[in-house]
Amino acid sequence: MPELPEVETSRRGIEPFLVRKTVTKVVVRERQLRWPVPRALDRELPGQCINAVSRRAKYILIDTDTATAILHLGMSGHVSIVDTGTPAGVHDHVDIELDSGVALRLRDPRRFGSLHWSRRPMQHKLIKHLGPEPLGPDFSGDYLYERSRGRKLAVKQFIMDAAVVVGVGNIYASESLFLAGIHPTRPAGRISRERYLLLARAIVNVLDRAIDAGGTTLRDFYGGDGQSGYFQQQLDVYGRADEDCNRCGDTIRSKVIGQRNTFYCVNCQR
C-alpha cells in the first residue's frame, strides 16, 4: 500500500502539470471504487482552474476555487500524466483532462482507492480526525510522549495510529524504531520522554530520506512520473528477516504485531 513518501512522491510528480491549468473534462470509466465517485465531480470540476496540489496524510488534494478533489490511492492505485486521448487500460478508471492537452489518470487494479469532491476538505469525514503530519510543526517527541501516557499497546501500533500521527505506515515504522533503538513490542506508555525524542527524530529522518529516494517500490507502486522509488535499497530491517543486521551483524527477526509483519534487531533495539 502506498505510504506517505509514495503519496508525496506522486504529488510532487503531478503538481507541475496541474497547477494553474483548467479542467476541461472528467472521464469516469468505473465509478465504483472503494466509495462511488460522486457525480458532482464530473459536473462541477470541468471549467475550474487548479490552484494547488497538496497532501494531507495519504490523501492528495487538488484544490480549485469552489471545491477540492480528494484522492486516495488505496492498495495498488497510482496516478500518471498522459496525453489526452491516450487509450485507457482496463484498470484506468478516471481521467481529469486539462486545457494543456494532458490528463491526470488514475489507475487502480484493486479499486480500493477513492476520489471525493468536497467544499470543506479539512472537515471531510476521512480527514477531520487525523493526527498531525510527521513532517509538520505540530509533531515532536514531546507530543508522542504525552499522547502515549497510559497506553499499553505496542509502540509500533501506537505510531502507526493515524489519530496519533499520520503516514507512519508499516515499512517506515519498522525502520524508524530500528533507527531509534526501540523494540517494536515495548508498551507505548512505558517509553521515556528522552526515547520519544529520539523516535520522533528517527521518523522524520526516515520519511525525509524515503521521499528523497522517491519512495519504496513494493509490488505495484511507482511515482507520478512513472519512475520506481529507490528507498528499498536503504532499508535496514524491513523485509530482511534472517539476514544480518547492518549495524551489529546479529540476525534480523520478524514478528506479527497488530496483524502486520514487523522486522527488528533484538540486539540493537531494546
C-alpha positions as CSV (number, residue, x, y, z in Angstrom):
1,M,0.0,0.0,0.0
2,P,1.4,3.4,-0.9
3,E,2.6,5.2,2.3
4,L,3.3,8.8,2.9
5,P,6.6,9.0,1.0
6,E,5.0,7.3,-2.0
7,V,2.0,9.6,-1.9
8,E,4.2,12.7,-1.5
9,T,6.4,11.5,-4.4
10,S,3.2,11.1,-6.6
11,R,2.0,14.6,-5.5
12,R,5.3,16.2,-6.5
13,G,5.3,14.3,-9.8
14,I,1.9,15.5,-10.9
15,E,1.9,19.0,-9.4
16,P,3.7,20.9,-12.2
17,F,1.3,19.5,-14.8
18,L,-1.8,20.6,-12.8
19,V,-1.3,23.9,-11.1
20,R,-2.7,26.9,-13.0
21,K,-4.3,24.6,-15.5
22,T,-8.1,24.5,-16.3
23,V,-10.0,21.2,-16.2
24,T,-11.9,20.7,-19.5
25,K,-13.4,17.2,-18.9
26,V,-13.7,14.4,-16.3
27,V,-14.0,10.9,-17.7
28,V,-15.2,8.3,-15.2
29,R,-14.9,4.8,-16.7
30,E,-15.5,3.0,-13.4
31,R,-17.5,4.8,-10.7
32,Q,-17.4,2.1,-8.1
33,L,-14.1,2.4,-6.3
34,R,-13.9,1.9,-2.5
35,W,-16.7,4.5,-2.5
36,P,-18.6,5.6,-5.6
37,V,-17.0,8.5,-7.4
38,P,-19.5,11.4,-6.9
39,R,-21.3,12.6,-9.9
40,A,-20.8,16.2,-8.6
41,L,-17.1,15.7,-9.6
42,D,-18.0,15.2,-13.3
43,R,-20.5,18.1,-13.2
44,E,-18.6,20.7,-11.2
45,L,-14.9,20.2,-11.8
46,P,-14.8,21.0,-15.5
47,G,-14.2,24.7,-16.0
48,Q,-12.3,25.0,-12.7
49,C,-8.7,26.2,-12.5
50,I,-6.5,24.1,-10.3
51,N,-4.9,26.4,-7.7
52,A,-2.8,23.9,-5.7
53,V,-1.9,20.2,-5.3
54,S,-1.3,19.4,-1.7
55,R,-1.3,16.4,0.6
56,R,-2.9,15.5,3.9
57,A,-1.7,12.2,5.3
58,K,-2.1,9.7,2.4
59,Y,-4.7,11.9,0.5
60,I,-3.8,14.1,-2.5
61,L,-5.8,17.3,-2.5
62,I,-6.5,19.0,-5.8
63,D,-7.7,22.5,-4.9
64,T,-9.9,24.8,-7.0
65,D,-11.8,28.0,-6.2
66,T,-15.1,26.2,-5.4
67,A,-14.1,22.8,-4.0
68,T,-11.4,20.2,-3.6
69,A,-10.9,16.7,-5.2
70,I,-9.6,14.3,-2.6
71,L,-7.7,11.3,-3.9
72,H,-6.6,8.2,-2.1
73,L,-4.5,5.6,-3.9
74,G,-5.8,2.6,-1.9
75,M,-3.8,-0.6,-2.1
76,S,-2.4,-0.5,-5.6
77,G,-3.5,2.8,-7.2
78,H,-1.3,5.3,-8.8
79,V,-1.6,8.5,-10.8
80,S,0.2,9.5,-14.0
81,I,0.2,12.2,-16.6
82,V,-0.8,11.1,-20.1
83,D,-1.7,12.9,-23.3
84,T,-5.4,13.5,-23.7
85,G,-6.9,10.7,-25.8
86,T,-4.3,8.1,-24.8
87,P,-6.1,4.7,-24.9
88,A,-7.1,3.6,-21.4
89,G,-6.3,0.2,-20.0
90,V,-8.8,-2.0,-18.2
91,H,-7.7,-0.5,-14.8
92,D,-7.6,3.1,-15.8
93,H,-10.7,4.3,-14.1
94,V,-10.7,8.1,-14.1
95,D,-9.1,10.8,-16.4
96,I,-9.1,14.5,-15.4
97,E,-8.4,16.3,-18.7
98,L,-6.7,19.7,-18.8
99,D,-6.5,22.6,-21.2
100,S,-2.8,21.9,-21.7
101,G,-3.6,18.7,-23.7
102,V,-2.7,16.2,-20.9
103,A,-4.8,14.3,-18.4
104,L,-4.3,13.1,-14.9
105,R,-5.1,9.4,-15.0
106,L,-6.0,7.2,-12.0
107,R,-5.2,3.6,-12.4
108,D,-6.4,1.2,-9.6
109,P,-6.4,-2.5,-10.3
110,R,-7.9,-3.4,-6.9
111,R,-10.3,-0.5,-6.8
112,F,-9.5,0.2,-3.1
113,G,-8.7,3.8,-3.9
114,S,-11.2,6.6,-3.8
115,L,-12.0,10.0,-5.3
116,H,-14.2,12.6,-3.5
117,W,-15.4,16.2,-4.1
118,S,-15.6,18.4,-1.1
119,R,-16.2,22.1,-0.4
120,R,-14.7,21.7,3.1
121,P,-11.9,19.2,2.6
122,M,-10.4,19.5,6.1
123,Q,-13.8,18.7,7.6
124,H,-14.3,15.7,5.3
125,K,-15.1,12.5,7.3
126,L,-11.9,10.8,6.1
127,I,-9.6,13.7,7.1
128,K,-11.0,15.7,10.1
129,H,-10.0,13.2,12.8
130,L,-6.4,12.6,11.5
131,G,-3.4,13.3,13.7
132,P,-0.6,15.8,12.9
133,E,1.8,15.5,9.9
134,P,5.1,13.9,11.0
135,L,7.0,16.5,8.9
136,G,4.9,19.4,10.2
137,P,5.4,21.8,13.1
138,D,2.9,20.0,15.4
139,F,4.9,16.7,15.6
140,S,7.6,16.2,18.2
141,G,8.9,13.7,20.7
142,D,7.2,15.6,23.5
143,Y,3.9,15.2,21.6
144,L,4.4,11.4,21.3
145,Y,5.3,11.2,24.9
146,E,2.2,13.0,26.1
147,R,-0.1,11.0,23.8
148,S,1.4,7.7,24.9
149,R,0.8,8.0,28.6
150,G,-1.3,5.1,29.9
151,R,-1.2,3.3,26.5
152,K,-0.5,-0.4,26.8
153,L,-0.4,-1.3,23.1
154,A,2.9,-1.9,21.3
155,V,4.8,1.2,20.4
156,K,4.8,0.2,16.7
157,Q,1.0,0.1,16.7
158,F,1.0,3.4,18.5
159,I,3.0,5.3,15.9
160,M,1.0,3.6,13.1
161,D,-2.3,5.0,14.5
162,A,-3.4,7.8,12.1
163,A,-5.2,9.5,15.0
164,V,-1.8,9.9,16.7
165,V,0.4,10.7,13.7
166,V,-0.4,10.3,10.0
167,G,1.7,8.5,7.4
168,V,3.9,6.2,9.5
169,G,3.0,3.0,7.8
170,N,4.4,-0.5,8.3
171,I,7.6,-0.1,6.4
172,Y,8.6,3.3,7.9
173,A,7.5,2.3,11.5
174,S,9.9,-0.7,11.4
175,E,12.7,1.5,10.0
176,S,12.1,4.3,12.5
177,L,12.1,2.1,15.5
178,F,15.3,0.5,14.4
179,L,17.0,3.9,13.9
180,A,15.8,5.0,17.4
181,G,16.9,1.6,19.0
182,I,13.4,0.9,20.4
183,H,12.0,-2.6,20.4
184,P,8.6,-2.6,18.5
185,T,6.8,-4.6,21.1
186,R,7.5,-2.3,24.0
187,P,4.3,-0.8,25.5
188,A,3.9,2.8,24.3
189,G,3.2,4.1,27.8
190,R,6.4,2.7,29.2
191,I,8.8,4.6,26.9
192,S,10.6,7.6,28.3
193,R,10.4,11.1,27.0
194,E,14.0,11.0,26.0
195,R,13.5,7.9,23.9
196,Y,10.4,9.5,22.2
197,L,12.6,12.5,21.3
198,L,14.9,10.0,19.5
199,L,11.9,8.3,17.9
200,A,10.4,11.5,16.6
201,R,13.7,12.5,15.0
202,A,14.1,9.0,13.6
203,I,10.6,9.2,12.0
204,V,11.4,12.5,10.3
205,N,14.8,11.2,9.2
206,V,13.4,8.0,7.6
207,L,10.5,9.8,5.9
208,D,12.7,12.6,4.5
209,R,15.1,10.0,3.1
210,A,12.3,8.0,1.7
211,I,10.8,11.0,-0.1
212,D,14.2,12.0,-1.4
213,A,14.6,8.5,-2.8
214,G,11.2,8.6,-4.5
215,G,9.5,6.2,-2.1
216,T,9.9,2.4,-1.7
217,T,9.0,0.1,-4.6
218,L,6.9,-2.8,-3.3
219,R,4.8,-4.7,-5.9
220,D,2.6,-2.1,-7.6
221,F,4.0,1.3,-6.6
222,Y,5.7,3.8,-8.8
223,G,5.5,7.6,-8.7
224,G,3.6,10.2,-10.7
225,D,6.4,10.4,-13.2
226,G,6.3,6.7,-13.9
227,Q,9.6,6.0,-12.1
228,S,10.2,3.5,-9.4
229,G,11.2,4.5,-5.9
230,Y,14.6,3.5,-4.6
231,F,14.3,3.7,-0.8
232,Q,14.1,-0.1,-0.6
233,Q,17.9,-0.1,-1.2
234,Q,18.3,1.8,2.1
235,L,16.1,-0.4,4.2
236,D,17.8,-1.6,7.4
237,V,15.3,-4.1,8.7
238,Y,12.0,-4.2,6.7
239,G,11.8,-7.3,4.6
240,R,15.2,-8.5,5.8
241,A,14.2,-11.4,8.2
242,D,17.1,-13.9,8.7
243,E,19.6,-11.5,7.2
244,D,22.5,-9.9,9.1
245,C,21.9,-6.6,10.8
246,N,23.7,-3.8,9.1
247,R,24.7,-2.3,12.4
248,C,25.7,-5.2,14.7
249,G,25.7,-8.3,12.5
250,D,23.1,-10.1,14.5
251,T,20.1,-11.7,12.7
252,I,17.1,-9.6,11.8
253,R,13.9,-11.1,13.2
254,S,10.3,-10.8,12.2
255,K,7.1,-10.9,14.3
256,V,3.5,-10.2,13.6
257,I,2.3,-7.2,15.6
258,G,-1.2,-5.9,15.0
259,Q,-1.6,-8.3,12.0
260,R,1.4,-6.7,10.3
261,N,4.8,-8.2,9.8
262,T,7.4,-6.3,11.8
263,F,11.1,-6.5,11.4
264,Y,13.7,-5.7,14.1
265,C,17.1,-6.5,15.6
266,V,17.0,-7.9,19.1
267,N,20.5,-6.7,19.8
268,C,20.1,-3.1,18.6
269,Q,16.5,-2.5,19.8
270,R,15.6,-2.6,23.5
